[in-house]
């Protein structure tokens, strides 16, 4: 030990590492959300019929539970997801409180309204699919603002 405060492995070192971990988690979270929306959005724009019939994949058919197929609306949903991808990836790259906050708030508006519609309209989904769908929609509404809020946690440390 050289006598400097915080030079050893004590609490000061943990405090210094805390913001780094939060920043990493925040950037990783925004990146994952961005990549998911990029893939889904491109799929919806390039192959709207296939997207409608098979989204989200893995043998599930959530979008087609709300017939009839409408190419315009499905491609528009893809474009919306590409917009979300741009916002999420931008937040991950810039990693500033104002940007993350705006992205978190804007995507929470979309996510909350999207969840609200599906909470009120089951379409032709079975119970298990509906529960899984609603859980992912809740995550889509809550995760981005939660990621943005990690900036405040860093500032309070």
Backbone torsions as a table, in degrees:
resi	resn	phi	psi	omega
1	UNK	NA	135.0	-178.1
2	UNK	-97.8	5.3	175.6
3	UNK	89.7	-7.4	178.6
4	UNK	-78.2	144.8	177.4
5	UNK	-68.1	131.7	177.6
6	UNK	83.3	4.6	-177.7
7	UNK	-77.2	-24.0	-177.8
8	UNK	-92.6	-173.9	-176.1
9	UNK	-84.8	22.8	-176.1
10	UNK	-77.0	-162.0	-174.7
11	UNK	-59.3	-32.1	-179.8
12	UNK	-61.6	-38.3	178.7
13	UNK	-65.7	-41.3	178.6
14	UNK	-62.8	-41.5	179.8
15	UNK	-62.6	-39.4	178.8
16	UNK	-65.8	-37.0	-177.0
17	UNK	-76.7	-25.9	-176.1
18	UNK	-55.9	-50.3	179.3
19	UNK	-63.6	-32.3	178.8
20	UNK	-64.1	-44.6	179.2
21	UNK	-64.4	-42.4	179.2
22	UNK	-63.9	-42.4	178.0
23	UNK	-62.0	-41.0	178.2
24	UNK	-63.8	-46.6	179.6
25	UNK	-62.2	-43.5	-179.5
26	UNK	-61.4	-50.3	-179.2
27	UNK	-63.8	-41.0	177.9
28	UNK	-63.5	-44.2	179.4
29	UNK	-61.1	-47.4	178.4
30	UNK	-64.4	-37.0	179.3
31	UNK	-65.4	-46.0	179.2
32	UNK	-61.4	-45.8	177.5
33	UNK	-60.8	-40.0	178.6
34	UNK	-63.4	-45.5	-178.9
35	UNK	-67.1	-40.6	176.1
36	UNK	-59.0	-48.4	-179.4
37	UNK	-67.9	-31.8	176.6
38	UNK	-63.2	-48.4	179.9
39	UNK	-64.4	-50.2	-179.2
40	UNK	-62.5	-42.1	-178.5
41	UNK	-64.5	-45.8	178.1
42	UNK	-61.9	-41.2	178.2
43	UNK	-59.2	-47.7	-179.0
44	UNK	-65.0	-34.9	-179.5
45	UNK	-78.6	-43.7	-175.0
46	UNK	-78.8	-37.7	-176.2
47	UNK	-134.9	67.3	-174.0
48	UNK	-59.5	-37.3	179.6
49	UNK	-64.9	-46.4	179.6
50	UNK	-64.1	-43.6	177.5
51	UNK	-56.9	-50.6	-178.5
52	UNK	-57.8	-42.6	-175.4
53	UNK	-74.1	-28.3	-169.1
54	UNK	-126.7	-2.2	-179.6
55	UNK	-66.7	137.1	8.0
56	UNK	-92.7	9.3	-177.6
57	UNK	96.5	-168.8	179.2
58	UNK	57.1	32.4	179.5
59	UNK	80.5	1.2	178.4
60	UNK	-94.4	153.1	-176.5
61	UNK	-139.4	65.3	-173.7
62	UNK	-73.1	-43.9	-176.4
63	UNK	-67.2	-40.5	-179.5
64	UNK	-70.3	-5.0	175.0
65	UNK	-74.8	-4.5	179.3
66	UNK	-122.7	67.3	-178.5
67	UNK	-71.7	167.0	1.9
68	UNK	-88.3	165.2	175.6
69	UNK	-61.9	136.1	174.9
70	UNK	-135.4	109.7	-175.9
71	UNK	-59.0	-42.5	-178.5
72	UNK	-61.6	-50.7	-178.3
73	UNK	-65.8	-36.7	179.3
74	UNK	-67.9	-42.8	177.2
75	UNK	-66.0	-36.2	176.3
76	UNK	-64.5	-38.3	175.7
77	UNK	-61.9	-42.7	176.2
78	UNK	-59.4	-42.7	178.7
79	UNK	-64.1	-37.8	176.8
80	UNK	-62.4	-42.8	179.0
81	UNK	-65.9	-35.5	176.0
82	UNK	-66.1	-35.8	175.7
83	UNK	-64.6	-44.8	177.0
84	UNK	-60.5	-41.5	178.7
85	UNK	-59.0	-43.1	179.1
86	UNK	-61.1	-44.1	179.3
87	UNK	-63.9	-47.9	-178.0
88	UNK	-63.5	-45.7	-179.1
89	UNK	-67.2	-37.4	175.3
90	UNK	-61.1	-42.5	178.6
91	UNK	-64.2	-37.3	179.1
92	UNK	-67.3	-39.0	-177.7
93	UNK	-74.1	-49.2	-175.4
94	UNK	-73.4	-43.6	177.2
95	UNK	50.2	51.5	175.5
96	UNK	-116.3	144.6	-178.0
97	UNK	-54.0	-43.0	-177.7
98	UNK	-65.2	-40.6	179.9
99	UNK	-68.7	-49.5	179.5
100	UNK	-59.8	-40.8	179.5
101	UNK	-63.2	-43.9	178.9
102	UNK	-65.4	-44.2	178.2
103	UNK	-62.8	-44.2	178.6
104	UNK	-61.3	-44.3	-179.2
105	UNK	-67.7	-46.0	-177.7
106	UNK	-64.2	-43.8	-179.1
107	UNK	-73.8	-25.5	173.7
108	UNK	-67.0	-36.4	176.2
109	UNK	-61.9	-52.2	178.3
110	UNK	-58.4	-50.7	-176.5
111	UNK	-61.1	-39.0	-180.0
112	UNK	-68.3	-44.5	178.6
113	UNK	-66.1	-40.1	178.1
114	UNK	-63.5	-46.2	176.3
115	UNK	-59.7	-45.2	-177.9
116	UNK	-57.4	-43.2	178.4
117	UNK	-59.9	-50.0	-175.7
118	UNK	-71.6	-25.4	175.0
119	UNK	-67.5	-31.1	-179.0
120	UNK	-92.2	-17.7	-176.0
121	UNK	-131.0	112.3	-177.0
122	UNK	-84.5	-13.9	-174.6
123	UNK	59.6	-139.1	179.7
124	UNK	-108.5	25.6	-178.4
125	UNK	-77.0	145.4	169.6
126	UNK	-77.4	171.4	-175.4
127	UNK	-60.8	-47.5	-177.5
128	UNK	-62.6	-45.1	178.4
129	UNK	-63.0	-41.2	-179.1
130	UNK	-63.8	-43.9	179.5
131	UNK	-62.4	-45.4	178.9
132	UNK	-63.9	-42.1	-180.0
133	UNK	-62.4	-47.6	-179.5
134	UNK	-65.0	-36.4	178.1
135	UNK	-63.9	-42.2	178.8
136	UNK	-68.5	-34.8	178.4
137	UNK	-68.3	-37.5	175.2
138	UNK	-62.5	-44.1	177.1
139	UNK	-59.4	-40.6	178.8
140	UNK	-64.7	-28.5	178.6
141	UNK	-84.3	-33.2	-173.5
142	UNK	-96.7	-32.4	-174.6
143	UNK	-64.6	-47.8	-178.9
144	UNK	-58.8	-46.3	177.1
145	UNK	-66.8	-30.0	176.5
146	UNK	-66.5	-41.1	176.0
147	UNK	-61.8	-43.8	179.8
148	UNK	-62.1	-36.1	-177.9
149	UNK	-66.5	-17.6	179.9
150	UNK	-65.3	-21.3	174.2
151	UNK	-60.8	-41.9	-179.8
152	UNK	-65.7	-36.9	177.0
153	UNK	-62.6	-39.7	178.3
154	UNK	-64.4	-41.9	-178.6
155	UNK	-66.7	-30.1	-176.9
156	UNK	-82.0	-9.7	-179.9
157	UNK	-83.3	NA	NA
